[in-house]
Amino acid sequence: MNLKGRDFLKLLDFSSDEIAYLIDLAAELKAKKKNGVPHNTLCGKNIALIFEKTSTRTRCSFEVAAYDLGMHATYLDPKASQIGKKESIADTARVLSSIYDGIEYRGYGQEIVEELAKYSKVPVWNGLTNEFHPTQILADFLTIKERFGKLKGIKLVYMGDARYNMGNSLMVGCAKMGLDFVACAPKKYFPEQALIEKCKEIAKETGATLSFEENPDVAVKGANVIYTDVWVSMGEPTEVWQERINDLSPYQVNKELMSKADKNAVFMHCLPAFHDMNTDVGREMGEKFGRKDMEVTDEVFESEQSIVFQEAENRMHTIKAVMLSTL
C-alpha cells in the first residue's frame, strides 16, 4: 500500500483498504515498540506541529512517534505561530513545507487544514479540527480490533453531542469499515444530514449500518462499544454548560446503561473526561450545577469495561503509522 506523499485530513479521503492498512501497520509498530525493536527509519526528517488548540495526547503522541521514527519535531503553540494572524495560511504552508518534511495541524475549521495541505509541498496531518478527528478514529479502531478481533459487524453507540468532530468521524469510520453505528442523543444533536447521506452511500458498499436514536435503552441494546465525549468542547463558551446538562444528562454513560448493552461491551472515550471533580473545570462546573460527574460516571470510567487508557496509548501507535506511511 503506497501512501507516500498523501495528506491525512479526514477518513473520507481514504478507502476501506487504506484505513485497514494503517490500522494493521499501527499494530505492527506497536509490537516493535513493546519488544524493543528499533524502527527509526525516518532519521534526518523534521516535522512541524501546529497547535492552535492545546492537547496532552495528540502532542505527546506526535512527538514520541516522531522520535521513535528518528525524526525531530518542532512544537508551535497558539502563541508561537503567526498562522492566520500576521501570516496567511497559504504563506505559512509554503514557508513550513520548505523547511519541514511534514506538518501537523490541530485547531479550528477543517478549511484551515485543507488550505494548509493545498499550499504545502509536504504531507499535512489533521490532529483535530472542529469537524473531523481522524487520528483518534484510527486509535479507536485499533483498540476495538485488539479487544474483539474484528471491526466489521461491531455495534458502536455514540452517546451525546454527535454534531462535531467525534460524532462525524466515528460515523465516517464506521461506514468505511463496516461497523454498525448508532448516534444516541436528542435529534438536534445528530450530525448534519449531508454527511449522513454521504456515509449512507459508503455503507451500501461496506455493509455498515447507520442509526439515529433518541432513546438510550433502545440504542445500547446489543452494543459492543459505548462511546462518549465531553458535553462542552474546547473553545465553546461556559454559558452552554446549562443547556448541555439539561439536554444530555439522560444520555450519561452509567452502570445501568452499560448493563443494557452486550455482556462483553466496553466503554470508550477520547479523553479528557469529566468523570469526577478532580479538575479545575470539573470542580467549577460540578459546584455550579450540583453534579459529581458529567458524561460518564466514575464507576464506569474506572471499571473493567473501560478501555480508555489502552485507547489513549494507541493514539501514538496509529499516528506513527500515519507519519511513516505518508513520509
N, C-alpha and C positions, 0 to 999 in steps of 0.2 A: 504494500500500500504506500504510494508515494504522495505525501502531503507537503513536501518541501516547498517553502515559499508561500504557503497558504496563510491567510489571516484566520483567526478563530474569534468570530464576532457573535455568532448565535448558532444554535444547533440546526436551525432551518437551512443553513448553508451546507450541511454535511449529510451524506447518505447514511442509511442504517448501517451499512457495511463499514463505512469510515468511522462511525461512532463506536461500533463494536471493536474495531481495530484499536482505537485509542484506549478503550477500557482494558482490553487484553494486554496492550503494551504497558499500561499502568500497573497491572498485576505482575507482569514480568519484572518491571523496575522495582516494585515493592519487594519482591522476593530477593532481588540482588541486594537491595538496601539491608534487609533483615539478615542476610547471610554474609554481609561484609564484602560483597563482590564490587570492586571499583567499576564505575561506569561514567568516568569523566571524559567522555568522547567529544565534548564541545570546548576543550581548552582553547583559550585565546579569544573567545567570543565575549561580547559585553551586551547587557540589556538595560533598558531604562524602565523604571516602574513609576508611572504617574498615578498618584493617589489624591484625587480631589475629595474623596470620601475615605477616611481612615479605616483600617481593619487590622485585626490581630491575625486571623487565619490566612487571609489572602496574602498579606505582606510576607509573613513567615514562610508560607508555602512556596511563593515565588523565589524568595531569597535562598532558602535551603535547597530547593530543587536546582536553582542556578549553580550554587556552589558544588553540589553533588555532581553536576554535569561538567564542572570545570570552568564555569563562566564567572564573570564579575557582574555585580548588579549595582545600579545607582538608584537610590530611592529619592523621589521628588514628592514631598508632602504638599499640602494645599498652599503653603507659603513659599515653597522653594521653586515653584514653576510659574512662568508668566503666561501659561496657556489660557487663551480666551480673555486675558486682561490686557497686557501690553503687547502680546504677540498672538496672531490669529492661529487657529487650529491647523490650517494648511501650512503656515510657515513653521510652526512647531514640528509638524510631521517631517517636513523637508530637512530641517536642521538636525533633529534627533536621528533620523534614518541615515544621515550621512556620517554619524558618529557611532551609532549602535547597530547591533545585529538583530535586535528585536525590541518591541515596545509594548508594555502592558499599560492599560488604562482602566482605572476604577473611578467612577464618578456619576455623572448625571445622565442626560439624554443619550439614547442609543445613537442619535445622529452625530454626536461628538466622536465616538469611537469609529463610526462608519467613515466620517470625514478624515480622521487620522489615517485610516487604512487607505483611503483613496489617494492621499498625497505621500504616503510613506513608500520607500523603496524596500523596506524590510517587513517581516510579519508583525502584525498587530494583534494582541490578545485582549479579550474583554474580561477584566477582573470583576466587573459588575457595572451595570447601568440601571436606570430606573425600569427599563423594560425587560432586560434579559440578564441571566447569571449562568452562562453555560459551563464554566469550570465547576461550579457547585453541583450541577446535574451529573457530570461525569463521576464525581466523587460519590454522589448518592447511588448511582447505578453500580459502581464497583462494589460498594458496601452491600447493596441488595444481592448482587450476584455472589458475593462471599458468603452471605447468610443462607440464601435459598438455592444456590447453584444454577440459577437461571434468571432471566428478565422477562421473557415472553410469558404472558398469562398471569403475571403477578398483579394483584389488585392493590393500587396505591390510592389512598384517600388523603386529599389535602384539605385540612380544616382551617377555615378563616379567610382572610382577605386574599383572593386569588387574582386581583386585577393587575398586579405588578410583576416584578422580575421573577419571584419564585413560583407563583401560580402559573405564569406564562411559560416559564422554562420547563417546569415539570410536565405541563400539558404537552409541549412540543416533544420533549424527550420520550414521554410515554407513547405518543403517537408514532414516533420514529422507530421505537424499539419493541413495539407490540405489547405494552403493558395496558392494563385496564385502569384508566384514570378517572377519579371522581373528585370534583370540586364541591366542597360542602360549606355553604355559607348562605346568608341572605342573598337574594337574587342580584341586588345592586353591587355585590362584591364578586360577581363572576367575571372571567376575562372578557375582553372585547369580542364582539360577535365575529368580526372579520378574521381574527386569529383563530377563533373556534372553528370557523368554516374551513380555513386552511388546514388545520390539524385533522379535521374530519376527512378531508381528501387524502391526507397522508395515511390515516388509519385504515382506509379501504385497502391499501396495498400491504399493510403490515399485520392486519388482524387485531389491532388495538381497538379498544372501545373508550369513548369519552362520555361521561355522565355529569350532570349538574343537579345537585340535590340540596334542598333546604332543611331536610330532616336528618339530624346526625345519626339517629338509630338506624334508619334505612341505609344511609351512606356507608356505615362501617361494617355492615353485615358481610361476613366472609372476607374482610380486608386482611391482606398480608402485611401492609405497611400503613401506619397512620402518621402523617407528616403535618407539622405546623410551623409557623414562623411568628415573629413578634407582631403584635397588632398595630403598632405605630412604627413606621420605618424611619431610618436615619434621614434627617433633613426635613421631616414633617414637623409642623408646629405642635407644641404640647397641648394646644387647645383641642386637638382632635381626640385626645385620650377618652374624654367623657363619651363621645359618640361611639367610638370603637368598643369601649367596655359595655355600653348598653346593647350594641348590635351583636357583638361576638362572644359575650360571656356564655351563651348556650352552646357554643362550639369549642369550649375549652376541652383540651385533652386531659381526662382524669381517669381514675381507676375504673369507674363504672363504664365509661365509654370504651376503654380498652377491653373490658370483659365481653363486650358485644361483638368484637372482631373475631377473626380466626384465633384458635387457641395458641398458635405459634406466631401471632402477629408481633411486629416490632414497632418501636416508636423512633421517629427521626425528626431532626430539627437542624437547620443550617447554622444556628447559633449567631450571636449570643441569645440566651433565653431568659425570660423573666419568670423563673420557676420558684424564686424566693425573693426576699427583700435585701439580699446581701450586695446590692449595687447602689450607687447614688440615685440613679434614675428609678430603679425598682423601689427603693425605700421612699422616695419622694411621691411617686405615683400611688404606692401602696397606702401610705398615710393619708394622702389626699382623697382616695376613693374607698378606703376601708377594706383593702384586699391584701392577702398574703402571697398571692401568685396571680399570674395573668393567663397567657395562652396555654400553659401546661402546669399541672401541679408538681410539686417537688417529689411527691410519691411516685409518679410515673417517670419523671426525669431521672431519678436515682434507682429505678427498678431494673431487674434483669432483662426486661423487654427493651430497655433503652440502649440504642447502639450509636448514640450521638458522638461519642469520642472516637470510636472507630471511623465513623463518617468524617469527623474533623481531620483525623490523620490522613485520610485518603485524599483530601484536598491536595496535599503535597505530591503524592504519587501520580495523580491524574494531571496536575499542572506540569509536572516533569515530563509526562508523556506528550502533552501538547507542545511544549517547547522543543523537545528532542525531535519529534516528527516533523515539525514545521521548519526547523533550522538544519 
